[in-house]
Amino acid sequence: MPVDIDYCGVTDQGRVRQINQDQFLIATLHPAMQLQATSLPLQLPSPLLGRAAGHLLVVADGMGGHAAGERASLLAVQHLFQRLFHTPDCVCPAQKQCDNYYLQYLRQLVQDAHRCIIDDAAVHSENRGMGTTFTLAYALWPKLYVLHAGDTRCYRIRDGQAQCLTQDHTLARQLVEQGGMRPEDEADSRWSNVLWNVLGGHGGHCITVDAGVETLEDSDVILLCSDGLYRYLDETTLSDIVSQSADAAEACESLVALANARGGEDNITVVMGRFREIAAAEDSARSSLDSIPDAEARDPEDEDTKPHDMAT
């Protein structure tokens, strides 16, 4: 069943920070063909895109002195983009694979992005210790694959209710899980900003990458954001604004504006996609191959279609 998606992404410096260390990415992956020569009436060279196969949302929140955090988040998102651009068949195979296939491949991409940051910091000593959170949602309808490190978050909003699909990798969250802190004290704890797991940082060559699979439903909204947003807006506020907005662009702008109005002490980034299942008859996102004119029926009496007499 085809799906229509209303996307938007917004990043904002906030009211206090001097630079924006957040990065985001929204991408649609297609099977493609570069047509170089043909007898068909097409303009050449002609890139042809098939129906969208997968949809990607990413948010990264960098950390480090000076511009190091900005570079860490840029390296992570840029690495992912380049790998997917050059090997799209790994996440858009001809036939759908099992869930574990996609989770393993995407987890390896995140691990490789981590090593990319570590290697870059080894060359540029002034950036040693730079790191970034990283949250990725890959939709291959109706499945959603979520991978995560740090404290950026992925929410699913369904029937007016927001549910966080990721778990913060902070010391405060660890204390709550171990019984050393009450859940209601977590948000205001001094340990809520202390991360034990990020890409890069002072860690080794491996990190923890949480990974999970969800099943999407018609009209679901997937929203990724940095802590500069959710520290000011609870789940009820998130779902209310998204539900009341005419489209993804209006929702994102309203969310960022409210976070700024409530303090804006950090960079603020939000990306979202609203998924709507559509009947095949309504599907307007047809493959560009559909634009190729149908061949007209040949008259069997045409000279070039007559069977040739092979008798001598």
Backbone hydrogen bonds, N-H to C=O, Kabsch-Sander energy under -0.5 kcal/mol:
donor,donor_aa,acceptor,acceptor_aa,energy
4,D,276,R,-3.3
6,D,274,R,-2.0
7,Y,5,I,-0.7
8,C,272,M,-1.6
10,V,270,V,-2.8
12,D,268,I,-3.0
15,R,264,G,-2.5
16,V,264,G,-1.0
21,Q,19,I,-0.6
23,Q,60,A,-2.6
25,L,58,V,-2.1
27,A,56,L,-2.2
29,L,54,G,-2.8
33,M,48,L,-2.3
35,L,33,M,-0.8
35,L,46,S,-2.9
36,Q,34,Q,-0.5
42,L,40,L,-2.4
46,S,35,L,-2.2
48,L,33,M,-3.7
50,G,31,P,-3.2
53,A,29,L,-3.2
54,G,29,L,-1.5
55,H,139,A,-2.1
56,L,27,A,-3.4
57,L,137,A,-2.4
58,V,25,L,-2.3
59,V,135,T,-2.2
60,A,23,Q,-2.7
62,G,21,Q,-2.1
62,G,60,A,-0.6
63,M,131,G,-2.9
68,A,65,G,-2.6
69,G,64,G,-0.6
71,R,67,A,-2.0
72,A,68,A,-2.4
73,S,69,G,-2.2
74,L,70,E,-1.8
75,L,71,R,-2.9
76,A,72,A,-2.1
77,V,73,S,-2.2
78,Q,74,L,-2.7
79,H,75,L,-2.5
80,L,76,A,-2.0
81,F,77,V,-2.5
82,Q,78,Q,-2.6
83,R,79,H,-2.3
84,L,80,L,-2.4
85,F,81,F,-2.4
86,H,82,Q,-1.9
87,T,83,R,-1.6
90,C,87,T,-1.5
91,V,88,P,-1.2
92,C,88,P,-1.5
101,Y,98,C,-0.9
102,Y,98,C,-1.2
103,L,99,D,-2.3
104,Q,100,N,-2.5
105,Y,101,Y,-2.1
106,L,102,Y,-2.7
107,R,103,L,-2.4
108,Q,104,Q,-2.0
109,L,105,Y,-1.7
110,V,106,L,-1.9
111,Q,107,R,-2.4
112,D,108,Q,-2.6
113,A,109,L,-2.0
114,H,110,V,-2.1
115,R,111,Q,-2.1
116,C,112,D,-2.0
117,I,113,A,-1.7
118,I,114,H,-2.2
119,D,115,R,-2.8
120,D,116,C,-2.0
121,A,117,I,-2.4
122,A,118,I,-1.6
123,V,119,D,-1.1
124,H,120,D,-2.2
125,S,123,V,-0.8
127,N,124,H,-2.4
128,R,125,S,-1.6
129,G,201,G,-0.6
130,M,127,N,-2.3
131,G,63,M,-2.4
132,T,199,L,-2.1
133,T,61,D,-2.1
134,F,149,A,-2.9
135,T,59,V,-2.4
136,L,147,L,-3.0
137,A,57,L,-2.8
138,Y,145,Y,-3.0
139,A,55,H,-3.3
139,A,137,A,-0.5
140,L,138,Y,-0.6
140,L,143,K,-2.6
143,K,140,L,-2.3
144,L,214,E,-2.7
145,Y,138,Y,-2.9
146,V,144,L,-0.5
146,V,212,G,-2.6
147,L,136,L,-2.5
148,H,210,D,-2.0
149,A,134,F,-2.2
153,R,225,C,-2.5
155,Y,223,L,-3.6
156,R,163,Q,-2.7
157,I,221,V,-3.1
158,R,156,R,-0.6
158,R,161,Q,-2.5
161,Q,158,R,-1.7
163,Q,156,R,-2.3
165,L,154,C,-3.5
166,T,154,C,-0.6
169,H,150,G,-2.2
170,T,168,D,-1.0
171,L,191,W,-0.6
171,L,194,V,-2.4
172,A,191,W,-1.5
174,Q,170,T,-1.7
175,L,171,L,-2.4
176,V,172,A,-2.0
177,E,173,R,-2.3
178,Q,174,Q,-1.9
179,G,176,V,-1.1
180,G,175,L,-2.6
181,M,175,L,-0.9
185,D,182,R,-2.0
186,E,182,R,-0.5
186,E,183,P,-1.2
189,S,185,D,-0.5
189,S,186,E,-1.4
192,S,189,S,-1.5
193,N,190,R,-0.5
194,V,191,W,-1.0
195,L,193,N,-0.7
196,W,169,H,-2.0
197,N,169,H,-0.8
199,L,132,T,-2.7
201,G,130,M,-3.2
203,G,200,G,-1.1
209,V,207,I,-0.6
210,D,148,H,-2.1
210,D,208,T,-0.6
212,G,146,V,-2.1
214,E,144,L,-2.6
216,L,142,P,-4.0
216,L,214,E,-0.6
219,S,275,F,-2.3
220,D,217,E,-2.1
221,V,157,I,-2.1
222,I,273,G,-2.5
223,L,155,Y,-2.6
223,L,221,V,-0.5
224,L,271,V,-2.7
225,C,153,R,-1.9
226,S,269,T,-1.9
229,L,226,S,-2.0
230,Y,226,S,-1.3
231,R,227,D,-1.6
232,Y,229,L,-1.7
233,L,229,L,-1.1
238,L,234,D,-2.4
239,S,235,E,-2.4
240,D,236,T,-2.3
241,I,237,T,-2.4
242,V,238,L,-2.3
243,S,239,S,-2.5
244,Q,240,D,-2.0
245,S,241,I,-0.9
245,S,242,V,-0.6
251,A,247,D,-2.0
252,C,248,A,-2.7
253,E,249,A,-2.3
254,S,250,E,-2.2
255,L,251,A,-2.4
256,V,252,C,-2.3
257,A,253,E,-2.2
258,L,254,S,-2.1
259,A,255,L,-2.1
260,N,256,V,-2.2
261,A,257,A,-2.3
262,R,258,L,-1.6
263,G,260,N,-1.6
264,G,259,A,-1.8
268,I,12,D,-2.9
270,V,10,V,-2.6
271,V,224,L,-2.5
272,M,8,C,-2.6
273,G,222,I,-2.1
274,R,6,D,-2.1
275,F,220,D,-2.8
275,F,273,G,-0.6
276,R,4,D,-3.0
278,I,2,P,-2.1
282,E,279,A,-1.3
283,D,279,A,-0.8
283,D,280,A,-0.8
286,R,284,S,-1.6
288,S,49,L,-2.5
290,D,287,S,-2.1
291,S,288,S,-1.3
292,I,289,L,-1.7
302,D,299,D,-2.7
305,T,302,D,-1.7
306,K,302,D,-0.9
306,K,303,E,-0.7
310,M,308,H,-0.7
